[in-house]
Amino acid sequence: MNAIHARAARNTHDWRSSMYYIVETSKSFAQAAEDLDAAVKAHQFGVLHVHDIGNTLRSKGVEFAEQCKVFEVCNPGQAAKVMTADMSMNMALPCRISVYTEKGKTLIGMIRPQTMLGMLSKDPALGAVAAEVETATRQMIDEAA
C-alpha cells in the first residue's frame, strides 16, 4: 500500500508538508516512471519533456548514486487559463512531477500547484485553476504509485 512520504508527514506544522505532495511506492524507479507517464496521458495532460537529472549528472562526471526523472506536464486548456489571467505565471509552468530514489526508496512527488500559485498571485481565478490541476496531478501520482 502507498503512503505519503514520511518527510511530509513527520511534522504537520512543517512548511514542507504544505508545499510538497510526495508518495512512496514499492515499485522500481523504472516502473514508477513508466506508470507516471501513462497516468499523465490518461488524465489528458501531455508530457512535454522528461529530464533525467541523475544520468545527466553522471554524464558530466559527477558522482551521484540516486535516480531522478522530472516530468514536465501540461494541460493546454489549464495553462491558457493561467496565462490569460496573469501572463507572468508562464514562469511557473509547466507542472513538474518527479520520480526519484532516496536511500533505497522510490518516491513520486511535486510542489503543490495551489500552494505555489497562491504564493505568486492572489487572483481567485488562478486559485480555482490551481485547485483543479492539483487534484488531477495528485491522482496521477497516486495512480503511478
DSSP file with accessible surface (Angstrom, degrees, kcal/mol):
  #  RESIDUE AA STRUCTURE BP1 BP2  ACC     N-H-->O    O-->H-N    N-H-->O    O-->H-N    TCO  KAPPA ALPHA  PHI   PSI    X-CA   Y-CA   Z-CA
    1    1 A M              0   0  230      0, 0.0     2,-0.2     0, 0.0     0, 0.0   0.000 360.0 360.0 360.0 142.8    0.0    0.0    0.0
    2    2 A N        -     0   0   67    140,-0.1     2,-0.3    23,-0.0    23,-0.1  -0.468 360.0-171.0 -81.4 148.6    1.2    3.5   -0.8
    3    3 A A  E     -A   24   0A  58     21,-0.9    21,-2.4    -2,-0.2     3,-0.1  -0.992  33.7 -97.2-138.6 147.8    1.8    6.0    1.9
    4    4 A I  E     -A   23   0A  79     -2,-0.3    19,-0.3    19,-0.2     5,-0.1  -0.423  60.2 -92.2 -61.6 134.7    2.6    9.7    1.9
    5    5 A H    >>  -     0   0   12     17,-2.4     3,-1.4     1,-0.1     4,-0.9  -0.206  31.8-122.6 -52.4 137.2    6.3   10.0    2.3
    6    6 A A  H >> S+     0   0   41      1,-0.3     4,-2.1     2,-0.2     3,-0.5   0.813 107.6  66.0 -56.0 -32.1    7.4   10.3    5.9
    7    7 A R  H 34 S+     0   0   46      1,-0.3     4,-0.4     2,-0.2    -1,-0.3   0.878 104.2  45.3 -61.0 -35.5    9.1   13.6    5.3
    8    8 A A  H <4 S+     0   0   13     -3,-1.4    -1,-0.3     1,-0.2    -2,-0.2   0.736 119.5  41.6 -78.2 -21.1    5.8   15.2    4.5
    9    9 A A  H << S+     0   0   60     -4,-0.9     3,-0.3    -3,-0.5    -2,-0.2   0.603  89.2  87.4-103.3 -12.4    4.1   13.6    7.5
   10   10 A R  S  < S+     0   0  188     -4,-2.1     2,-0.5     1,-0.2    -2,-0.1   0.900 103.3  17.0 -55.3 -49.2    6.7   14.0   10.2
   11   11 A N    >   -     0   0   81     -4,-0.4     3,-2.1     1,-0.1     6,-0.3  -0.921  62.2-161.8-132.8 108.6    5.7   17.4   11.4
   12   12 A T  T 3  S+     0   0  112     -2,-0.5    -1,-0.1     1,-0.3    -2,-0.1   0.689  95.8  55.3 -66.0 -15.7    2.3   18.7   10.5
   13   13 A H  T 3  S+     0   0  168     -3,-0.1     2,-0.3     4,-0.0    -1,-0.3   0.489  81.6 113.3 -92.2  -3.0    3.4   22.2   11.3
   14   14 A D    X>  -     0   0   41     -3,-2.1     3,-1.2     1,-0.2     4,-0.6  -0.520  68.3-139.6 -70.9 127.4    6.4   21.9    8.9
   15   15 A W  H >> S+     0   0  157     -2,-0.3     4,-0.9     1,-0.3     3,-0.9   0.818  99.3  67.1 -58.4 -27.3    6.0   24.3    5.9
   16   16 A R  H 3> S+     0   0   80      1,-0.3     4,-2.3     2,-0.2     3,-0.5   0.851  90.7  60.8 -64.6 -34.1    7.3   21.5    3.7
   17   17 A S  H <4 S+     0   0   23     -3,-1.2    -1,-0.3    -6,-0.3    -2,-0.2   0.792 107.8  44.9 -66.7 -24.1    4.2   19.4    4.2
   18   18 A S  H << S+     0   0   61     -3,-0.9    -1,-0.2    -4,-0.6    -2,-0.2   0.660 115.5  48.1 -89.3 -15.5    2.1   22.1    2.7
   19   19 A M  H  < S+     0   0   27     -4,-0.9    93,-3.1    -3,-0.5     2,-0.3   0.784 109.9  48.2 -91.2 -33.5    4.5   22.7   -0.2
   20   20 A Y  E  <  - B   0 111A  66     -4,-2.3     2,-0.5    91,-0.3    91,-0.2  -0.844  52.9-160.7-116.5 149.1    5.0   19.1   -1.4
   21   21 A Y  E     + B   0 110A   9     89,-2.5    89,-1.9    -2,-0.3     2,-0.4  -0.979  28.4 169.6-121.7 111.6    2.9   16.1   -2.2
   22   22 A I  E     - B   0 109A  13     -2,-0.5   -17,-2.4    87,-0.2     2,-0.4  -0.993  13.5-170.5-130.3 130.4    5.2   13.0   -2.1
   23   23 A V  E     -AB   4 108A   4     85,-3.1    85,-2.5    -2,-0.4     2,-0.4  -0.961  15.5-139.7-122.0 136.4    4.2    9.4   -2.2
   24   24 A E  E     -AB   3 107A  62    -21,-2.4   -21,-0.9    -2,-0.4     2,-0.3  -0.753  21.8-167.0 -91.4 141.0    6.4    6.4   -1.6
   25   25 A T  E     - B   0 106A   7     81,-2.6    81,-0.8    -2,-0.4   120,-0.1  -0.941  29.6-140.9-127.0 153.0    5.9    3.4   -3.9
   26   26 A S  S    S+     0   0  119    119,-0.4    -1,-0.1    -2,-0.3    81,-0.1   0.492  75.4 105.2 -85.1  -3.9    7.1   -0.2   -3.7
   27   27 A K  S    S-     0   0   57    118,-0.3    -2,-0.2     1,-0.1    79,-0.1  -0.329  81.1 -99.8 -72.9 159.3    7.7   -0.1   -7.5
   28   28 A S     >  -     0   0   69      1,-0.1     4,-2.7    -2,-0.0     5,-0.2  -0.300  35.0-107.8 -69.1 162.7   11.1    0.1   -9.0
   29   29 A F  H  > S+     0   0   28      1,-0.2     4,-2.4     2,-0.2     5,-0.2   0.940 120.5  48.5 -56.4 -48.3   12.2    3.5  -10.3
   30   30 A A  H  > S+     0   0   66      1,-0.2     4,-2.3     2,-0.2    -1,-0.2   0.909 112.7  47.1 -63.2 -42.1   11.8    2.5  -13.9
   31   31 A Q  H  > S+     0   0   74      2,-0.2     4,-2.8     1,-0.2    -1,-0.2   0.913 111.3  50.9 -67.7 -40.9    8.3    1.1  -13.3
   32   32 A A  H  X S+     0   0    0     -4,-2.7     4,-2.4     2,-0.2    -2,-0.2   0.917 111.1  48.9 -63.0 -41.1    7.2    4.1  -11.4
   33   33 A A  H  X S+     0   0    6     -4,-2.4     4,-2.2    -5,-0.2    -2,-0.2   0.923 112.7  47.6 -64.7 -43.1    8.4    6.4  -14.2
   34   34 A E  H  X S+     0   0  128     -4,-2.3     4,-1.9     1,-0.2    -2,-0.2   0.925 113.3  48.0 -63.7 -42.5    6.7    4.3  -16.8
   35   35 A D  H  X S+     0   0   40     -4,-2.8     4,-2.4     1,-0.2    -2,-0.2   0.854 109.4  53.1 -69.6 -33.6    3.4    4.3  -14.8
   36   36 A L  H  X S+     0   0    0     -4,-2.4     4,-2.8    -5,-0.2     5,-0.2   0.939 106.3  53.3 -65.3 -43.8    3.6    8.0  -14.3
   37   37 A D  H  X S+     0   0   45     -4,-2.2     4,-1.8     1,-0.2    -2,-0.2   0.929 111.8  45.5 -55.3 -45.2    3.9    8.6  -18.0
   38   38 A A  H  X S+     0   0   58     -4,-1.9     4,-2.3     1,-0.2    -1,-0.2   0.903 112.2  50.8 -66.4 -41.0    0.8    6.5  -18.6
   39   39 A A  H  X S+     0   0    6     -4,-2.4     4,-1.2     2,-0.2    -2,-0.2   0.900 107.5  53.5 -65.9 -39.1   -1.2    8.3  -15.8
   40   40 A V  H ><>S+     0   0    0     -4,-2.8     5,-2.0     1,-0.2     3,-0.7   0.949 112.0  44.6 -59.7 -47.8   -0.3   11.7  -17.1
   41   41 A K  H ><5S+     0   0  116     -4,-1.8     3,-1.7     1,-0.2    -1,-0.2   0.875 107.3  58.9 -66.8 -35.4   -1.6   10.8  -20.6
   42   42 A A  H 3<5S+     0   0   63     -4,-2.3    -1,-0.2     1,-0.3    -2,-0.2   0.766 103.7  53.4 -65.3 -23.5   -4.7    9.2  -19.1
   43   43 A H  T <<5S-     0   0   35     -4,-1.2    -1,-0.3    -3,-0.7    -2,-0.2   0.143 121.3-106.4 -97.9  18.9   -5.6   12.5  -17.5
   44   44 A Q  T < 5S+     0   0  145     -3,-1.7     2,-0.3     1,-0.3    -3,-0.2   0.767  80.8 126.8  60.9  30.0   -5.4   14.4  -20.7
   45   45 A F      < -     0   0   16     -5,-2.0     2,-0.3    -6,-0.2    -1,-0.3  -0.793  52.8-133.2-104.6 157.7   -2.1   16.1  -19.8
   46   46 A G  E     -C   74   0A  30     28,-3.2    28,-2.0    -2,-0.3     2,-0.8  -0.839   8.9-128.5-110.2 150.7    0.9   15.9  -22.1
   47   47 A V  E     -C   73   0A  37     -2,-0.3    26,-0.2    26,-0.2     3,-0.1  -0.883  25.7-178.9 -94.0 109.3    4.5   15.1  -21.2
   48   48 A L  E     -     0   0A 106     24,-2.7     2,-0.3    -2,-0.8    -1,-0.2   0.857  64.5 -18.9 -77.0 -38.0    6.4   18.0  -22.7
   49   49 A H  E     -C   72   0A  98     23,-1.0    23,-3.0    -3,-0.1     2,-0.5  -0.967  51.5-140.6-165.2 152.1    9.8   16.7  -21.6
   50   50 A V  E     -C   71   0A  50     -2,-0.3     2,-0.6    21,-0.2    21,-0.2  -0.990  16.0-155.7-121.6 119.8   11.5   14.3  -19.2
   51   51 A H  E     -C   70   0A  62     19,-2.9    19,-2.7    -2,-0.5     2,-1.3  -0.869   3.0-157.0 -93.3 118.2   14.7   15.5  -17.6
   52   52 A D  E  >  +C   69   0A  35     -2,-0.6     4,-2.3    17,-0.2    17,-0.2  -0.721  21.0 172.2 -93.0  83.5   16.8   12.5  -16.5
   53   53 A I  H  > S+     0   0   59     -2,-1.3     4,-2.6    15,-1.1     5,-0.2   0.891  70.6  55.8 -66.8 -38.4   18.8   14.5  -13.9
   54   54 A G  H  > S+     0   0    0     14,-1.5     4,-2.2     1,-0.2    -1,-0.2   0.955 112.6  41.2 -58.7 -50.5   20.5   11.5  -12.4
   55   55 A N  H  > S+     0   0   80     13,-0.3     4,-2.6     1,-0.2    -1,-0.2   0.876 112.4  55.9 -67.2 -35.7   22.0   10.4  -15.7
   56   56 A T  H  X S+     0   0   73     -4,-2.3     4,-1.0     2,-0.2    -1,-0.2   0.940 108.8  47.0 -62.1 -45.1   22.8   14.0  -16.7
   57   57 A L  H ><>S+     0   0   57     -4,-2.6     5,-2.2     1,-0.2     3,-0.9   0.940 113.3  48.0 -61.1 -46.8   24.9   14.5  -13.6
   58   58 A R  H ><5S+     0   0   74     -4,-2.2     3,-1.8     1,-0.2    -1,-0.2   0.884 106.8  56.9 -63.3 -36.4   26.7   11.2  -14.0
   59   59 A S  H 3<5S+     0   0   87     -4,-2.6    -1,-0.2     1,-0.3    -2,-0.2   0.724 104.0  54.9 -68.0 -18.4   27.4   12.1  -17.7
   60   60 A K  T <<5S-     0   0  157     -4,-1.0    -1,-0.3    -3,-0.9    -2,-0.2   0.248 126.2-100.9 -96.4   9.5   29.1   15.2  -16.5
   61   61 A G  T < 5S+     0   0   69     -3,-1.8     2,-0.5     1,-0.3    -3,-0.2   0.566  77.1 140.0  85.1   9.5   31.4   13.3  -14.2
   62   62 A V      < -     0   0   70     -5,-2.2     2,-0.6    -6,-0.2    -1,-0.3  -0.741  54.7-126.9 -88.8 129.3   29.5   14.0  -11.0
   63   63 A E        +     0   0  195     -2,-0.5     2,-0.3    -3,-0.1    -5,-0.0  -0.660  44.5 157.3 -74.6 120.0   29.2   11.1   -8.6
   64   64 A F        -     0   0   76     -2,-0.6    -6,-0.1     1,-0.1    -2,-0.0  -0.899  24.1-173.0-149.7 114.3   25.5   10.7   -7.9
   65   65 A A        +     0   0   97     -2,-0.3    -1,-0.1     2,-0.1     2,-0.1   0.747  59.6  81.8 -84.6 -24.8   24.0    7.5   -6.7
   66   66 A E  S    S-     0   0   55     35,-0.1     2,-0.3     1,-0.1    36,-0.1  -0.320  71.9-127.0 -83.5 164.9   20.3    8.3   -6.8
   67   67 A Q        +     0   0   59    -13,-0.1    34,-2.3    -2,-0.1     2,-0.3  -0.853  28.9 174.0-106.0 146.5   17.9    8.3   -9.8
   68   68 A C  E     + D   0 100A  23     -2,-0.3   -14,-1.5    32,-0.2   -15,-1.1  -0.860  11.1 176.5-158.7 117.9   15.8   11.3  -10.7
   69   69 A K  E     -CD  52  99A  60     30,-3.0    30,-2.8    -2,-0.3     2,-0.6  -0.993  13.9-158.5-120.1 130.1   13.5   11.9  -13.6
   70   70 A V  E     -CD  51  98A   3    -19,-2.7   -19,-2.9    -2,-0.4     2,-0.6  -0.945   7.2-155.0-110.9 119.2   11.5   15.2  -13.7
   71   71 A F  E     -CD  50  97A   6     26,-3.3    26,-2.4    -2,-0.6     2,-0.7  -0.839   4.4-150.9 -94.8 122.6    8.4   15.1  -15.9
   72   72 A E  E     -CD  49  96A  40    -23,-3.0   -24,-2.7    -2,-0.6   -23,-1.0  -0.866  26.5-177.1 -90.7 116.5    7.2   18.4  -17.3
   73   73 A V  E     +CD  47  95A   0     22,-3.0    22,-1.5    -2,-0.7     2,-0.3  -0.886   8.4 178.4-121.6 150.2    3.5   18.0  -17.7
   74   74 A C  E     -C   46   0A  25    -28,-2.0   -28,-3.2    -2,-0.3     3,-0.1  -0.995  26.9-154.8-152.7 141.3    0.9   20.3  -19.1
   75   75 A N     >  -     0   0   39     -2,-0.3     4,-2.7   -30,-0.2     3,-0.3  -0.981  23.1-149.0-110.0 112.6   -2.8   20.6  -19.8
   76   76 A P  H  > S+     0   0   98      0, 0.0     4,-2.4     0, 0.0     5,-0.2   0.861  93.6  51.8 -54.7 -40.2   -3.1   23.2  -22.6
   77   77 A G  H  > S+     0   0   40      2,-0.2     4,-1.8     1,-0.2     5,-0.1   0.921 113.2  43.8 -63.2 -43.5   -6.5   24.4  -21.6
   78   78 A Q  H  > S+     0   0   24     -3,-0.3     4,-2.2     2,-0.2    -1,-0.2   0.904 112.4  52.8 -68.7 -40.4   -5.5   24.9  -18.0
   79   79 A A  H  X S+     0   0   13     -4,-2.7     4,-2.6     1,-0.2     5,-0.2   0.915 108.3  51.1 -61.2 -41.6   -2.2   26.6  -19.0
   80   80 A A  H  X S+     0   0   48     -4,-2.4     4,-2.4    -5,-0.2    -1,-0.2   0.904 108.6  51.6 -63.4 -40.2   -4.1   29.0  -21.2
   81   81 A K  H  X S+     0   0  106     -4,-1.8     4,-1.9     2,-0.2    -1,-0.2   0.922 111.0  48.1 -61.0 -44.3   -6.4   29.9  -18.3
   82   82 A V  H  X S+     0   0    5     -4,-2.2     4,-2.1     1,-0.2     7,-0.2   0.950 115.3  42.9 -62.8 -48.5   -3.4   30.6  -16.1
   83   83 A M  H  < S+     0   0   58     -4,-2.6    -1,-0.2     1,-0.2    -2,-0.2   0.813 110.4  56.4 -73.9 -25.9   -1.6   32.8  -18.6
   84   84 A T  H  < S+     0   0  124     -4,-2.4     3,-0.3    -5,-0.2    -1,-0.2   0.907 111.0  44.9 -67.9 -38.7   -4.8   34.6  -19.6
   85   85 A A  H  < S-     0   0   39     -4,-1.9     2,-0.2     1,-0.3    -2,-0.2   0.887 140.0  -2.2 -70.8 -38.2   -5.3   35.6  -16.0
   86   86 A D    ><  -     0   0   50     -4,-2.1     3,-2.2    -5,-0.2    -1,-0.3  -0.752  59.9-159.7-159.4 103.0   -1.6   36.6  -15.5
   87   87 A M  G >  S+     0   0  119      1,-0.3     3,-2.0    -3,-0.3     4,-0.2   0.800  90.0  67.9 -59.6 -28.2    0.9   36.2  -18.2
   88   88 A S  G >  S+     0   0   53      1,-0.3     3,-1.6     2,-0.1    -1,-0.3   0.711  81.6  77.9 -67.3 -14.3    3.8   36.3  -15.8
   89   89 A M  G X   +     0   0   11     -3,-2.2     3,-2.3     1,-0.3     4,-0.3   0.615  67.4  89.0 -70.1  -8.2    2.6   32.9  -14.5
   90   90 A N  G X  S+     0   0   68     -3,-2.0     3,-1.3     1,-0.3    -1,-0.3   0.818  77.9  65.2 -57.5 -24.8    4.2   31.4  -17.5
   91   91 A M  G <  S+     0   0  151     -3,-1.6    -1,-0.3     1,-0.3    -2,-0.2   0.668  98.0  52.7 -73.2 -14.0    7.3   31.1  -15.4
   92   92 A A  G <  S+     0   0   15     -3,-2.3    -1,-0.3    -4,-0.1    -2,-0.2   0.382  97.5 130.2 -97.7   1.0    5.5   28.7  -13.1
   93   93 A L    <   +     0   0   46     -3,-1.3     2,-0.1    -4,-0.3   -19,-0.1  -0.777  37.1  37.4-109.3 157.4    4.6   26.4  -16.0
   94   94 A P  S    S-     0   0   29      0, 0.0   -20,-0.2     0, 0.0     2,-0.1   0.660  83.1-116.3 -76.8 173.9    4.6   23.6  -16.8
   95   95 A C  E     -D   73   0A  24    -22,-1.5   -22,-3.0    -2,-0.1     2,-0.5  -0.414  28.2-144.4 -68.3 149.5    3.9   21.5  -13.8
   96   96 A R  E     -D   72   0A 123    -24,-0.2    15,-0.5    15,-0.2     2,-0.4  -0.978  16.7-175.8-123.5 129.9    6.7   19.2  -12.7
   97   97 A I  E     -DE  71 110A   0    -26,-2.4   -26,-3.3    -2,-0.5     2,-0.4  -0.994  15.1-153.1-122.4 130.1    6.3   15.8  -11.3
   98   98 A S  E     -DE  70 109A  28     11,-3.1    11,-2.5    -2,-0.4     2,-0.5  -0.844  14.0-165.6-109.1 140.3    9.4   13.9  -10.1
   99   99 A V  E     +DE  69 108A   0    -30,-2.8   -30,-3.0    -2,-0.4     2,-0.3  -0.992  34.7 150.1-114.4 125.9   10.1   10.2   -9.8
  100  100 A Y  E     -DE  68 107A  40      7,-2.7     7,-3.4    -2,-0.5     2,-0.3  -0.969  41.3-122.6-152.9 165.3   13.2    9.7   -7.7
  101  101 A T  E     + E   0 106A  23    -34,-2.3     2,-0.3    -2,-0.3     5,-0.2  -0.853  22.3 178.9-111.3 149.8   15.1    7.4   -5.4
  102  102 A E  E >  S- E   0 105A  55      3,-2.2     3,-1.6    -2,-0.3    -2,-0.0  -0.872  70.5 -22.8-152.5 114.4   16.3    8.3   -1.9
  103  103 A K  T 3  S-     0   0  182     -2,-0.3     3,-0.1     1,-0.3   -37,-0.0   0.877 129.4 -43.8  52.0  46.3   18.0    5.9    0.4
  104  104 A G  T 3  S+     0   0   78      1,-0.3     2,-0.3     0, 0.0    -1,-0.3   0.463 116.7 110.0  84.6   0.1   16.7    2.8   -1.3
  105  105 A K  E <   - E   0 102A  87     -3,-1.6    -3,-2.2   -77,-0.0     2,-0.5  -0.836  61.4-136.5-108.9 149.3   13.1    4.1   -1.6
  106  106 A T  E     -BE  25 101A  16    -81,-0.8   -81,-2.6    -2,-0.3     2,-0.3  -0.903  29.0-177.3-104.2 129.7   11.3    5.1   -4.8
  107  107 A L  E     -BE  24 100A   0     -7,-3.4    -7,-2.7    -2,-0.5     2,-0.4  -0.913  19.5-160.8-128.6 151.0    9.2    8.3   -4.5
  108  108 A I  E     +BE  23  99A   0    -85,-2.5   -85,-3.1    -2,-0.3     2,-0.3  -0.999  32.2 145.7-130.0 128.8    6.9   10.3   -6.7
  109  109 A G  E     -BE  22  98A   4    -11,-2.5   -11,-3.1    -2,-0.4     2,-0.3  -0.963  25.8-168.9-158.3 173.3    6.2   13.9   -5.9
  110  110 A M  E     -BE  21  97A  13    -89,-1.9   -89,-2.5    -2,-0.3     2,-0.5  -0.972  38.1 -97.4-155.6 163.4    5.5   17.5   -6.8
  111  111 A I  E     -B   20   0A  71    -15,-0.5   -91,-0.3    -2,-0.3   -15,-0.2  -0.793  57.4-104.2 -81.7 133.1    5.3   21.0   -5.5
  112  112 A R     >  -     0   0   39    -93,-3.1     4,-2.6    -2,-0.5     5,-0.2  -0.433  23.6-146.0 -65.3 122.1    1.6   21.6   -4.8
  113  113 A P  H  > S+     0   0    8      0, 0.0     4,-2.8     0, 0.0     5,-0.4   0.880  96.8  53.6 -56.7 -40.2    0.2   23.8   -7.6
  114  114 A Q  H  > S+     0   0   88     16,-0.4     4,-2.0     1,-0.2     5,-0.1   0.928 112.1  44.0 -62.2 -44.1   -2.3   25.6   -5.2
  115  115 A T  H  > S+     0   0   39      2,-0.2     4,-1.5   -97,-0.2    -1,-0.2   0.942 116.3  46.6 -66.4 -46.5    0.5   26.5   -2.8
  116  116 A M  H  X S+     0   0   51     -4,-2.6     4,-1.2     2,-0.2     3,-0.5   0.955 116.9  41.2 -63.6 -51.5    2.9   27.6   -5.5
  117  117 A L  H  X S+     0   0   13     -4,-2.8     4,-2.2     1,-0.2    -1,-0.2   0.863 110.7  59.5 -67.4 -30.5    0.4   29.7   -7.5
  118  118 A G  H  < S+     0   0   29     -4,-2.0    -1,-0.2    -5,-0.4    -2,-0.2   0.825 105.5  49.0 -64.8 -30.5   -1.0   31.1   -4.2
  119  119 A M  H  < S+     0   0  131     -4,-1.5    -1,-0.2    -3,-0.5    -2,-0.2   0.770 116.4  42.9 -75.8 -26.7    2.4   32.4   -3.3
  120  120 A L  H  < S+     0   0   95     -4,-1.2     2,-0.3     1,-0.3    -2,-0.2   0.695 124.6  14.9 -93.7 -22.8    2.7   34.0   -6.7
  121  121 A S     <  -     0   0   22     -4,-2.2    -1,-0.3    -5,-0.1   -35,-0.0  -0.992  45.2-155.9-154.5 144.8   -0.7   35.5   -7.2
  122  122 A K        +     0   0  182     -2,-0.3    -4,-0.1    -3,-0.1    -1,-0.1   0.259  54.1 131.4-101.1   9.6   -3.8   36.3   -5.2
  123  123 A D    >>  -     0   0   57      1,-0.2     4,-1.7     2,-0.1     3,-0.5  -0.469  52.9-148.0 -66.4 119.6   -6.1   36.1   -8.3
  124  124 A P  H 3> S+     0   0  112      0, 0.0     4,-1.9     0, 0.0    -1,-0.2   0.826  96.3  60.5 -61.9 -29.4   -9.1   33.9   -7.3
  125  125 A A  H 3> S+     0   0   54      1,-0.2     4,-1.8     2,-0.2     5,-0.2   0.904 104.9  48.4 -64.0 -38.6   -9.4   32.7  -10.9
  126  126 A L  H <> S+     0   0    3     -3,-0.5     4,-3.0     1,-0.2    -1,-0.2   0.877 107.0  56.9 -67.9 -36.5   -5.8   31.3  -10.7
  127  127 A G  H  X S+     0   0   37     -4,-1.7     4,-2.1     2,-0.2    -1,-0.2   0.906 106.7  48.7 -61.3 -40.6   -6.7   29.6   -7.3
  128  128 A A  H  X S+     0   0   54     -4,-1.9     4,-1.9     2,-0.2    -1,-0.2   0.921 113.4  46.0 -66.6 -42.8   -9.5   27.7   -8.9
  129  129 A V  H  X S+     0   0   12     -4,-1.8     4,-2.7     1,-0.2     5,-0.2   0.933 111.7  52.1 -65.2 -44.4   -7.4   26.5  -11.9
  130  130 A A  H  X S+     0   0    2     -4,-3.0     4,-2.9     1,-0.2   -16,-0.4   0.887 107.7  52.7 -60.5 -37.4   -4.6   25.6   -9.5
  131  131 A A  H  X S+     0   0   28     -4,-2.1     4,-2.3     2,-0.2    -1,-0.2   0.917 110.4  47.2 -64.1 -42.7   -7.0   23.5   -7.4
  132  132 A E  H  X S+     0   0   95     -4,-1.9     4,-2.1     2,-0.2    -2,-0.2   0.925 114.2  46.9 -63.9 -44.4   -8.2   21.6  -10.5
  133  133 A V  H  X S+     0   0   13     -4,-2.7     4,-3.1     1,-0.2     5,-0.3   0.914 111.0  51.9 -65.4 -41.3   -4.7   21.0  -11.6
  134  134 A E  H  X S+     0   0   11     -4,-2.9     4,-2.5    -5,-0.2     5,-0.2   0.916 108.4  51.0 -63.4 -40.9   -3.6   19.9   -8.2
  135  135 A T  H  X S+     0   0   79     -4,-2.3     4,-1.9    -5,-0.2    -1,-0.2   0.949 114.1  44.6 -59.5 -46.7   -6.5   17.4   -8.0
  136  136 A A  H  X S+     0   0   15     -4,-2.1     4,-2.2     1,-0.2    -2,-0.2   0.923 114.2  47.4 -65.8 -43.9   -5.5   15.9  -11.3
  137  137 A T  H  X S+     0   0    0     -4,-3.1     4,-2.4     1,-0.2    -1,-0.2   0.877 109.8  53.1 -71.4 -32.9   -1.8   15.8  -10.6
  138  138 A R  H  X S+     0   0   79     -4,-2.5     4,-2.8    -5,-0.3    -1,-0.2   0.917 109.0  50.7 -63.3 -41.1   -2.3   14.1   -7.2
  139  139 A Q  H  X S+     0   0   88     -4,-1.9     4,-2.7    -5,-0.2    -2,-0.2   0.909 108.9  51.5 -62.1 -41.0   -4.4   11.5   -9.0
  140  140 A M  H  X S+     0   0    0     -4,-2.2     4,-2.2     2,-0.2    -2,-0.2   0.931 111.9  46.3 -60.3 -47.0   -1.7   10.9  -11.5
  141  141 A I  H  X S+     0   0    0     -4,-2.4     4,-2.0     2,-0.2    -2,-0.2   0.936 113.5  48.4 -61.7 -47.4    0.9   10.4   -8.7
  142  142 A D  H  < S+     0   0   70     -4,-2.8    -2,-0.2     1,-0.2    -1,-0.2   0.903 112.5  48.6 -61.3 -40.4   -1.4    8.1   -6.7
  143  143 A E  H  < S+     0   0  106     -4,-2.7    -1,-0.2     1,-0.2    -2,-0.2   0.871 112.6  48.1 -67.6 -36.7   -2.2    6.0   -9.8
  144  144 A A  H  <        0   0    0     -4,-2.2    -1,-0.2    -5,-0.2    -2,-0.2   0.804 360.0 360.0 -73.0 -28.8    1.5    5.8  -10.7
  145  145 A A     <        0   0   10     -4,-2.0  -119,-0.4    -5,-0.2  -118,-0.3   0.799 360.0 360.0 -77.3 360.0    2.4    4.8   -7.1
